[in-house]
Amino acid sequence: MARKHRPQQRSPLPRALFFDEKADRIRSCESKDAHPSYEVARAHALSNGMGDVLNAYECTYCGQWHLTRRREQAGR
């Protein structure tokens, strides 16, 4: 009976080795519209008919609110 090939298990490298702050800033902040509050960001999503798809989050770079397709984290 032939043995099944099992791929080698490698330990995952820490994410920090691949983190690029400039790329993260562009992706999560500079390429998006900024809103002064959570309520304004949600209203913008709702007015575009995307209220059930887009979620608002407070940006760690600019302190304003952006919209994302990622699910809301607990605690808003």
PADOTI-266828 format. One record per residue: residue number from 1; residue in three letters; chain; z, x, y of N, C-alpha, C, CB in turn. Coordinates in pm, whole numbers, plus 32768, in hexadecimal, padded with zeros to 4 digits. Glycine has a CB too. Example, Ala and Ser with C-alpha at 12.3 -4.5 7.8 and 13.67 -1.06 7.14 Angstrom:
2
@k: 1; r: ALA; c: A; n_pz: 830C; n_px: 8527; n_py: 7DC7; ca_pz: 830C; ca_px: 84CE; ca_py: 7E3E; c_pz: 830C; c_px: 8528; c_py: 7EB6; cb_pz: 8389; cb_px: 846B; cb_py: 7E41
@k: 2; r: SER; c: A; n_pz: 82C4; n_px: 8505; n_py: 7F1F; ca_pz: 82CA; ca_px: 8557; ca_py: 7F96; c_pz: 8313; c_px: 850A; c_py: 8003; cb_pz: 823C; cb_px: 8580; cb_py: 7FC4
//
This chain:
76
@k: 1; r: MET; c: A; n_pz: 8000; n_px: 8055; n_py: 7F8B; ca_pz: 8000; ca_px: 8000; ca_py: 8000; c_pz: 8000; c_px: 805A; c_py: 807D; cb_pz: 807B; cb_px: 7F9F; cb_py: 7FFF
@k: 2; r: ALA; c: A; n_pz: 7FAA; n_px: 803C; n_py: 80DC; ca_pz: 7F9F; ca_px: 808C; ca_py: 8155; c_pz: 8011; c_px: 806E; c_py: 81B4; cb_pz: 7F19; cb_px: 8073; cb_py: 819A
@k: 3; r: ARG; c: A; n_pz: 803E; n_px: 80D7; n_py: 81F6; ca_pz: 80A9; ca_px: 80C6; ca_py: 825A; c_pz: 806E; c_px: 8092; c_py: 82DD; cb_pz: 80F5; cb_px: 814B; cb_py: 8272
@k: 4; r: LYS; c: A; n_pz: 80B7; n_px: 803B; n_py: 831C; ca_pz: 808B; ca_px: 8009; ca_py: 839E; c_pz: 80A8; c_px: 8071; c_py: 8408; cb_pz: 80D1; cb_px: 7F82; cb_py: 83C0
@k: 5; r: HIS; c: A; n_pz: 804B; n_px: 8081; n_py: 8463; ca_pz: 805E; ca_px: 80E0; ca_py: 84D0; c_pz: 80B9; c_px: 80A4; c_py: 853B; cb_pz: 7FD6; cb_px: 8108; cb_py: 850D
@k: 6; r: ARG; c: A; n_pz: 811F; n_px: 80EB; n_py: 855C; ca_pz: 8179; ca_px: 80BE; ca_py: 85C8; c_pz: 816B; c_px: 811E; c_py: 863D; cb_pz: 820E; cb_px: 80B7; cb_py: 8597
@k: 7; r: PRO; c: A; n_pz: 8152; n_px: 80E9; n_py: 86B2; ca_pz: 8147; ca_px: 8141; ca_py: 8726; c_pz: 81CF; c_px: 8181; c_py: 8744; cb_pz: 8114; cb_px: 80F3; cb_py: 87A2
@k: 8; r: GLN; c: A; n_pz: 81CA; n_px: 81FC; n_py: 8777; ca_pz: 8245; ca_px: 8240; ca_py: 879B; c_pz: 8289; c_px: 81F5; c_py: 880D; cb_pz: 822A; cb_px: 82D2; cb_py: 87C2
@k: 9; r: GLN; c: A; n_pz: 830B; n_px: 81EC; n_py: 8803; ca_pz: 8355; ca_px: 81AD; ca_py: 8870; c_pz: 837E; c_px: 821A; c_py: 88D2; cb_pz: 83D2; cb_px: 815E; cb_py: 883B
@k: 10; r: ARG; c: A; n_pz: 835A; n_px: 8206; n_py: 894C; ca_pz: 837C; ca_px: 8266; ca_py: 89B5; c_pz: 83E1; c_px: 8227; c_py: 8A12; cb_pz: 82FD; cb_px: 8293; cb_py: 8A03
@k: 11; r: SER; c: A; n_pz: 8439; n_px: 8278; n_py: 8A44; ca_pz: 8499; ca_px: 8242; ca_py: 8AA5; c_pz: 844F; c_px: 822D; c_py: 8B29; cb_pz: 8515; cb_px: 82A1; cb_py: 8AB7
@k: 12; r: PRO; c: A; n_pz: 8464; n_px: 81B9; n_py: 8B68; ca_pz: 841E; ca_px: 81A0; ca_py: 8BE6; c_pz: 8451; c_px: 81FD; c_py: 8C53; cb_pz: 8431; cb_px: 810D; cb_py: 8C12
@k: 13; r: LEU; c: A; n_pz: 83F5; n_px: 822A; n_py: 8CA8; ca_pz: 841C; ca_px: 827F; ca_py: 8D17; c_pz: 8458; c_px: 8229; c_py: 8D86; cb_pz: 83A3; cb_px: 82D0; cb_py: 8D4D
@k: 14; r: PRO; c: A; n_pz: 84B6; n_px: 825F; n_py: 8DD0; ca_pz: 84F1; ca_px: 8212; ca_py: 8E3D; c_pz: 8487; c_px: 81E8; c_py: 8EA3; cb_pz: 855E; cb_px: 8264; cb_py: 8E83
@k: 15; r: ARG; c: A; n_pz: 8494; n_px: 8170; n_py: 8ED5; ca_pz: 8434; ca_px: 813C; ca_py: 8F37; c_pz: 842F; c_px: 8194; c_py: 8FB3; cb_pz: 8459; cb_px: 80AC; cb_py: 8F5F
@k: 16; r: ALA; c: A; n_pz: 849E; n_px: 81D3; n_py: 8FD4; ca_pz: 84A6; ca_px: 8225; ca_py: 904D; c_pz: 843E; c_px: 8296; c_py: 904D; cb_pz: 8531; cb_px: 825F; cb_py: 905B
@k: 17; r: LEU; c: A; n_pz: 8415; n_px: 82C3; n_py: 8FD7; ca_pz: 83B1; ca_px: 832D; ca_py: 8FD1; c_pz: 832A; c_px: 82FF; c_py: 9006; cb_pz: 83A2; cb_px: 835F; cb_py: 8F42
@k: 18; r: PHE; c: A; n_pz: 8311; n_px: 827D; n_py: 9001; ca_pz: 828F; ca_px: 8247; ca_py: 9029; c_pz: 8296; c_px: 81F8; c_py: 90AC; cb_pz: 8259; cb_px: 81EE; cb_py: 8FBB
@k: 19; r: PHE; c: A; n_pz: 830A; n_px: 81EF; n_py: 90EA; ca_pz: 8319; ca_px: 819C; ca_py: 9161; c_pz: 82D8; c_px: 81E0; c_py: 91D8; cb_pz: 83AE; cb_px: 8182; cb_py: 917E
@k: 20; r: ASP; c: A; n_pz: 8283; n_px: 8197; n_py: 921D; ca_pz: 823E; ca_px: 81C7; ca_py: 9293; c_pz: 8265; c_px: 816A; c_py: 9306; cb_pz: 81A0; cb_px: 81CB; cb_py: 927E
@k: 21; r: GLU; c: A; n_pz: 82BE; n_px: 819A; n_py: 935C; ca_pz: 82F3; ca_px: 8144; ca_py: 93C7; c_pz: 8286; c_px: 8114; c_py: 9426; cb_pz: 835E; cb_px: 818E; cb_py: 9415
@k: 22; r: LYS; c: A; n_pz: 8226; n_px: 8168; n_py: 9447; ca_pz: 81BC; ca_px: 813F; ca_py: 94A3; c_pz: 8169; c_px: 80CE; c_py: 9466; cb_pz: 8161; cb_px: 81B7; cb_py: 94C6
@k: 23; r: ALA; c: A; n_pz: 8145; n_px: 80DB; n_py: 93E7; ca_pz: 80F8; ca_px: 8073; ca_py: 93A3; c_pz: 8149; c_px: 7FF3; c_py: 9397; cb_pz: 80CB; cb_px: 80A2; cb_py: 9318
@k: 24; r: ASP; c: A; n_pz: 81CC; n_px: 8000; n_py: 937D; ca_pz: 8222; ca_px: 7F8A; ca_py: 9373; c_pz: 822C; c_px: 7F43; c_py: 93F9; cb_pz: 82AD; cb_px: 7FB2; cb_py: 9341
@k: 25; r: ARG; c: A; n_pz: 8238; n_px: 7F8F; n_py: 9465; ca_pz: 8240; ca_px: 7F54; ca_py: 94EC; c_pz: 81C1; c_px: 7F07; c_py: 950B; cb_pz: 8259; cb_px: 7FC1; cb_py: 9557
@k: 26; r: ILE; c: A; n_pz: 814E; n_px: 7F40; n_py: 94EB; ca_pz: 80CF; ca_px: 7EFC; ca_py: 9507; c_pz: 80C4; c_px: 7E7E; c_py: 94B3; cb_pz: 8057; cb_px: 7F5A; cb_py: 94E9
@k: 27; r: ARG; c: A; n_pz: 80E5; n_px: 7E88; n_py: 9432; ca_pz: 80D7; ca_px: 7E16; ca_py: 93D6; c_pz: 8139; c_px: 7DA6; c_py: 93F7; cb_pz: 80EB; cb_px: 7E44; cb_py: 9345
@k: 28; r: SER; c: A; n_pz: 81B6; n_px: 7DC8; n_py: 9416; ca_pz: 821A; ca_px: 7D5F; ca_py: 9426; c_pz: 8234; c_px: 7D36; c_py: 94B6; cb_pz: 8299; cb_px: 7D8C; cb_py: 93E9
@k: 29; r: CYS; c: A; n_pz: 81FF; n_px: 7D80; n_py: 9518; ca_pz: 821D; ca_px: 7D5F; ca_py: 95A3; c_pz: 81A0; c_px: 7D5C; c_py: 95FC; cb_pz: 8281; cb_px: 7DC2; cb_py: 95DB
@k: 30; r: GLU; c: A; n_pz: 8162; n_px: 7DCD; n_py: 960E; ca_pz: 80F8; ca_px: 7DDA; ca_py: 9672; c_pz: 807C; c_px: 7D86; c_py: 9655; cb_pz: 80D0; cb_px: 7E69; cb_py: 967D
@k: 31; r: SER; c: A; n_pz: 8063; n_px: 7D66; n_py: 95D8; ca_pz: 7FEC; ca_px: 7D18; ca_py: 95B7; c_pz: 8005; c_px: 7C81; c_py: 95BC; cb_pz: 7FBB; cb_px: 7D3E; cb_py: 952E
@k: 32; r: LYS; c: A; n_pz: 8080; n_px: 7C58; n_py: 95E1; ca_pz: 80A4; ca_px: 7BCA; ca_py: 95E0; c_pz: 80CA; c_px: 7B99; c_py: 966B; cb_pz: 8116; cb_px: 7BB2; cb_py: 957E
@k: 33; r: ASP; c: A; n_pz: 80BD; n_px: 7B16; n_py: 967E; ca_pz: 80ED; ca_px: 7AD9; ca_py: 96FA; c_pz: 8184; c_px: 7ADB; c_py: 96FB; cb_pz: 80B7; cb_px: 7A48; cb_py: 970A
@k: 34; r: ALA; c: A; n_pz: 81BE; n_px: 7AF3; n_py: 9771; ca_pz: 8250; ca_px: 7AF5; ca_py: 9780; c_pz: 827D; c_px: 7A74; c_py: 97C3; cb_pz: 827E; cb_px: 7B71; cb_py: 97D3
@k: 35; r: HIS; c: A; n_pz: 82EC; n_px: 7A3D; n_py: 9793; ca_pz: 8325; ca_px: 79C2; ca_py: 97C9; c_pz: 83B5; c_px: 79DF; c_py: 97F3; cb_pz: 831E; cb_px: 794D; cb_py: 9761
@k: 36; r: PRO; c: A; n_pz: 83E2; n_px: 79A3; n_py: 9862; ca_pz: 8467; ca_px: 79C2; ca_py: 9895; c_pz: 84DC; c_px: 798D; c_py: 9841; cb_pz: 8474; cb_px: 798C; cb_py: 991E
@k: 37; r: SER; c: A; n_pz: 84C4; n_px: 792A; n_py: 97EC; ca_pz: 8531; ca_px: 78F3; ca_py: 979B; c_pz: 84FC; c_px: 78BF; c_py: 9716; cb_pz: 857A; cb_px: 7882; cb_py: 97E7
@k: 38; r: TYR; c: A; n_pz: 8558; n_px: 78A6; n_py: 96BA; ca_pz: 8535; ca_px: 786E; ca_py: 9638; c_pz: 84F1; c_px: 77E6; c_py: 964A; cb_pz: 85B3; cb_px: 7860; cb_py: 95DF
@k: 39; r: GLU; c: A; n_pz: 8529; n_px: 7795; n_py: 96A2; ca_pz: 84F5; ca_px: 770E; ca_py: 96B7; c_pz: 8466; c_px: 770F; c_py: 96EB; cb_pz: 854E; cb_px: 76C3; cb_py: 9718
@k: 40; r: VAL; c: A; n_pz: 8449; n_px: 776A; n_py: 9748; ca_pz: 83C2; ca_px: 7774; ca_py: 9780; c_pz: 8360; c_px: 77A3; c_py: 9714; cb_pz: 83BF; cb_px: 77D5; cb_py: 97F9
@k: 41; r: ALA; c: A; n_pz: 8389; n_px: 7803; n_py: 96C3; ca_pz: 8333; ca_px: 7835; ca_py: 9657; c_pz: 8315; c_px: 77C5; c_py: 95F3; cb_pz: 8375; cb_px: 78AD; cb_py: 960F
@k: 42; r: ARG; c: A; n_pz: 837B; n_px: 7779; n_py: 95CB; ca_pz: 8367; ca_px: 770A; ca_py: 956D; c_pz: 830D; c_px: 769F; c_py: 95AA; cb_pz: 83EE; cb_px: 76CD; cb_py: 9543
@k: 43; r: ALA; c: A; n_pz: 8321; n_px: 7682; n_py: 962A; ca_pz: 82CE; ca_px: 761E; ca_py: 966E; c_pz: 823C; c_px: 764A; c_py: 966E; cb_pz: 8300; cb_px: 7606; cb_py: 96FF
@k: 44; r: HIS; c: A; n_pz: 8224; n_px: 76CB; n_py: 9682; ca_pz: 819C; ca_px: 7700; ca_py: 9680; c_pz: 815E; c_px: 76EC; c_py: 95F5; cb_pz: 819B; cb_px: 7796; cb_py: 96A7
@k: 45; r: ALA; c: A; n_pz: 81AA; n_px: 7709; n_py: 958D; ca_pz: 8177; ca_px: 76F7; ca_py: 9503; c_pz: 815A; c_px: 7663; c_py: 94E8; cb_pz: 81DE; cb_px: 772D; cb_py: 949C
@k: 46; r: LEU; c: A; n_pz: 81B2; n_px: 760D; n_py: 9513; ca_pz: 819F; ca_px: 757D; ca_py: 94FD; c_pz: 8127; c_px: 7548; c_py: 954B; cb_pz: 821E; cb_px: 7530; cb_py: 9525
@k: 47; r: SER; c: A; n_pz: 8113; n_px: 7579; n_py: 95C5; ca_pz: 80A4; ca_px: 7549; ca_py: 9617; c_pz: 801C; c_px: 7571; c_py: 95DC; cb_pz: 80B0; cb_px: 757E; cb_py: 96A6
@k: 48; r: ASN; c: A; n_pz: 801B; n_px: 75DB; n_py: 958C; ca_pz: 7FA0; ca_px: 7607; ca_py: 954B; c_pz: 7F8F; c_px: 75CC; c_py: 94C0; cb_pz: 7F9D; cb_px: 769E; cb_py: 9542
@k: 49; r: GLY; c: A; n_pz: 7FEA; n_px: 7571; n_py: 949A; ca_pz: 7FE3; ca_px: 7535; ca_py: 9415; c_pz: 800A; c_px: 7594; c_py: 93A6; cb_pz: 7F59; cb_px: 7503; cb_py: 93FD
@k: 50; r: MET; c: A; n_pz: 8052; n_px: 75FE; n_py: 93C8; ca_pz: 8079; ca_px: 7663; ca_py: 9365; c_pz: 8111; c_px: 7668; c_py: 9350; cb_pz: 8046; cb_px: 76EB; cb_py: 938F
@k: 51; r: GLY; c: A; n_pz: 8156; n_px: 7600; n_py: 937B; ca_pz: 81E7; ca_px: 75FF; ca_py: 9373; c_pz: 821E; c_px: 760C; c_py: 92E6; cb_pz: 821A; cb_px: 7582; cb_py: 93AE
@k: 52; r: ASP; c: A; n_pz: 81D2; n_px: 75DE; n_py: 9283; ca_pz: 8202; ca_px: 75E8; ca_py: 91F9; c_pz: 81DF; c_px: 766F; c_py: 91B9; cb_pz: 81C9; cb_px: 7577; cb_py: 91A6
@k: 53; r: VAL; c: A; n_pz: 8190; n_px: 76C2; n_py: 91FE; ca_pz: 8164; ca_px: 7742; ca_py: 91C7; c_pz: 81A5; c_px: 77B9; c_py: 920E; cb_pz: 80CC; cb_px: 774D; cb_py: 91D1
@k: 54; r: LEU; c: A; n_pz: 81B3; n_px: 77AE; n_py: 9292; ca_pz: 81E5; ca_px: 781E; ca_py: 92E0; c_pz: 827C; c_px: 7811; c_py: 92FC; cb_pz: 8199; cb_px: 7828; cb_py: 9364
@k: 55; r: ASN; c: A; n_pz: 82BE; n_px: 7883; n_py: 92F8; ca_pz: 834D; ca_px: 788A; ca_py: 9317; c_pz: 8363; c_px: 78EC; c_py: 9389; cb_pz: 83A0; cb_px: 78B4; cb_py: 929A
@k: 56; r: ALA; c: A; n_pz: 83C8; n_px: 78D4; n_py: 93D9; ca_pz: 83E7; ca_px: 792A; ca_py: 944A; c_pz: 8450; c_px: 7991; c_py: 9422; cb_pz: 8418; cb_px: 78D7; cb_py: 94C3
@k: 57; r: TYR; c: A; n_pz: 8445; n_px: 7A09; n_py: 945B; ca_pz: 84AA; ca_px: 7A71; ca_py: 9446; c_pz: 84BC; c_px: 7ABF; c_py: 94C6; cb_pz: 8481; cb_px: 7AD0; cb_py: 93D2
@k: 58; r: GLU; c: A; n_pz: 8535; n_px: 7AF2; n_py: 94DB; ca_pz: 8552; ca_px: 7B42; ca_py: 9551; c_pz: 8527; c_px: 7BD1; c_py: 9536; cb_pz: 85E9; cb_px: 7B3B; cb_py: 9575
@k: 59; r: CYS; c: A; n_pz: 84D9; n_px: 7C08; n_py: 958F; ca_pz: 84A0; ca_px: 7C8E; ca_py: 957E; c_pz: 8507; c_px: 7CFA; c_py: 959A; cb_pz: 8427; cb_px: 7C9F; cb_py: 95D9
@k: 60; r: THR; c: A; n_pz: 850D; n_px: 7D5C; n_py: 9543; ca_pz: 856A; ca_px: 7DCC; ca_py: 9556; c_pz: 8536; c_px: 7E2E; c_py: 95BE; cb_pz: 8582; cb_px: 7E14; cb_py: 94D3
@k: 61; r: TYR; c: A; n_pz: 84B6; n_px: 7E26; n_py: 95E0; ca_pz: 847D; ca_px: 7E82; ca_py: 9641; c_pz: 8485; c_px: 7E4E; c_py: 96D1; cb_pz: 83ED; cb_px: 7E9F; cb_py: 961E
@k: 62; r: CYS; c: A; n_pz: 845E; n_px: 7DD0; n_py: 96E7; ca_pz: 8458; ca_px: 7D9D; ca_py: 9770; c_pz: 84C5; c_px: 7D36; c_py: 978F; cb_pz: 83D1; cb_px: 7D5F; cb_py: 9789
@k: 63; r: GLY; c: A; n_pz: 850A; n_px: 7D03; n_py: 9729; ca_pz: 8575; ca_px: 7CA1; ca_py: 973F; c_pz: 8543; c_px: 7C13; c_py: 9754; cb_pz: 85C5; cb_px: 7CCA; cb_py: 97B4
@k: 64; r: GLN; c: A; n_pz: 84C0; n_px: 7BFE; n_py: 9755; ca_pz: 848A; ca_px: 7B78; ca_py: 9763; c_pz: 846F; c_px: 7B40; c_py: 96D8; cb_pz: 840A; cb_px: 7B78; cb_py: 97BA
@k: 65; r: TRP; c: A; n_pz: 8430; n_px: 7ACC; n_py: 96D2; ca_pz: 8418; ca_px: 7A87; ca_py: 9653; c_pz: 8384; c_px: 7A85; c_py: 9632; cb_pz: 844E; cb_px: 79F7; cb_py: 9658
@k: 66; r: HIS; c: A; n_pz: 8365; n_px: 7A9F; n_py: 95B3; ca_pz: 82DB; ca_px: 7A9D; ca_py: 9581; c_pz: 82D3; c_px: 7A3B; c_py: 950C; cb_pz: 82AD; cb_px: 7B2B; cb_py: 9555
@k: 67; r: LEU; c: A; n_pz: 8259; n_px: 7A1C; n_py: 94E3; ca_pz: 8243; ca_px: 79C4; ca_py: 9470; c_pz: 820D; c_px: 7A14; c_py: 93FB; cb_pz: 81E1; cb_px: 7952; cb_py: 9495
@k: 68; r: THR; c: A; n_pz: 8235; n_px: 79EE; n_py: 9385; ca_pz: 8208; ca_px: 7A2F; ca_py: 930B; c_pz: 81F6; c_px: 79C8; c_py: 929C; cb_pz: 826C; cb_px: 7A9B; cb_py: 92DF
@k: 69; r: ARG; c: A; n_pz: 81A9; n_px: 79EC; n_py: 9239; ca_pz: 8199; ca_px: 7997; ca_py: 91C3; c_pz: 8207; c_px: 79AF; c_py: 915C; cb_pz: 8111; cb_px: 79AE; cb_py: 9184
@k: 70; r: ARG; c: A; n_pz: 8253; n_px: 7A18; n_py: 916E; ca_pz: 82C0; ca_px: 7A34; ca_py: 9111; c_pz: 832B; c_px: 79C9; c_py: 911E; cb_pz: 82FB; cb_px: 7AC0; cb_py: 912B
@k: 71; r: ARG; c: A; n_pz: 8371; n_px: 79B1; n_py: 90AF; ca_pz: 83DA; ca_px: 794C; ca_py: 90B1; c_pz: 844F; c_px: 7977; c_py: 9106; cb_pz: 8409; cb_px: 792E; cb_py: 9023
@k: 72; r: GLU; c: A; n_pz: 8493; n_px: 7912; n_py: 913F; ca_pz: 8508; ca_px: 792F; ca_py: 9190; c_pz: 8575; c_px: 796D; c_py: 913C; cb_pz: 853B; cb_px: 78B0; cb_py: 91D4
@k: 73; r: GLN; c: A; n_pz: 85BC; n_px: 79CC; n_py: 9178; ca_pz: 862E; ca_px: 7A06; ca_py: 9133; c_pz: 86A9; c_px: 79B2; c_py: 9151; cb_pz: 8644; cb_px: 7A99; cb_py: 915E
@k: 74; r: ALA; c: A; n_pz: 870A; n_px: 79B6; n_py: 90F9; ca_pz: 8785; ca_px: 7969; ca_py: 910C; c_pz: 87C8; c_px: 7994; c_py: 918D; cb_pz: 87E5; cb_px: 797C; cb_py: 9094
@k: 75; r: GLY; c: A; n_pz: 87FB; n_px: 7935; n_py: 91D5; ca_pz: 883F; ca_px: 7952; ca_py: 9252; c_pz: 87E4; c_px: 7953; c_py: 92CB; cb_pz: 8882; cb_px: 79D4; cb_py: 9248
@k: 76; r: ARG; c: A; n_pz: 8764; n_px: 7936; n_py: 92B3; ca_pz: 8700; ca_px: 792F; ca_py: 931D; c_pz: 86FD; c_px: 79B0; c_py: 9363; cb_pz: 871B; cb_px: 78BF; cb_py: 937E
//
